[in-house]
Amino acid sequence: MGMVLPDLLKNANKSWNPRPEKKEYLFVQDSLQVHIMEGWKRHLQVDRYFHSSEFFCHHTHILRLKIAPYLELSEVRPSFVAHIALELMLDNLLLTETNMNSAQFYHCLKIADKKVIANFLLLNDIPDSTVFFRFLDEFIKSKYLESYRNPKDIMYAIGKICLRIWPDPFTEEQKLQLTLILISYLEDLRSSFLTIFNQIEVQLEPYKEYK
């Protein structure tokens, strides 16, 4: 739960901006809070490495160049689409090319202790956790991650994300063209995508175990 909380909180309420890593002293008295913090810090560590990696910079650059000609008349930034598209393609490849079990992922979220999570939010100045748990329940119920197995649905997901920023991000023609680009690029990534995960694993600090 700690590893996905940064993204879940951001999507549950965009005004929330907790920085628990800045005040770890609040979480050391409870081993379960410590576990959440370890996950939270791992998320930040992975994000920092991934977004500064040669892999990320190279592939988002190439994707942006491929996408840009079809977005000349759109407000949507090609760099934004390239960033989101690369991450969604990696999700697709993890689901289809490895033994990643999305059902287990959702099960772990479902059985997480809500009281512990609510206390974590309270320590981060989010006293009313109702909004978060309503979002979490819907997130688990929708099993949205499963939709990334179909390459064509990657463009649908990008469209939904862009709708949060731009009222009418893509025309039908743009959706078709971008879908073709992404499906083709997905095939290019298939043979080499695991390199970034191997690199990240090497970079991660040892995961501290708590008994």
C-alpha positions, 0 to 999 in steps of 0.5 A: 500500500505504501508503494502505491499511496503517492499515486492513489492520493494524488488521484483521489484529491489533487489538492492533497500534497503529503510529504511524509518523508520530510517528517519521518519522526511521526511514523517511527512509533508504529511498525505498521506506519514504518512499513507504509513509509518504507513503501512510500520512500521506495516509490519516490526512489523508483520515480527519481531513478526512472525519470532521470534514466537514459531509458526514459529520456531516450524513449520519450524523446523518440515517442515525442518525435513520432507523436508531434506531427499529429498534435500540431493543431492540438493543445496537448503537449507531445512530451506529456503524451510520450511520458504517459504512453511509455509508462502505460506500455511498460505496464502492458509488457509487465502484464503480458510478458512476465508473471506479474499478477494483477489479481494479487495486487488488487487483493493486497490493496483490498485486505490492507488495514484501513485503520492503519491507512487512516492514521497515516493520512491523519499524520499527513494532515488529511483528517477525513479519509472518507474521500480516499477510501471511496476512491480506493474502493472504486479503484479496486473494483474497476481493476483498471490495470487489466485493461492495459493488456490490450494495446488499443486500450492504452490510447483510451487510457491516455485520452482519459488522463488528458481529459483531466487537463484539456476539455477535448484533447484528441480528434478521432483521426488523432486517436487512430494515428496515435494508436497505430504509433503506440502499437508499433512502438510497443513491439519495438520495446518488447525485447528490451523493456526489462532492462529498465526494471533490472537497472532500477532493482540494482539502484534500489536501497536494500528493503529494510525488514521489520519483524 
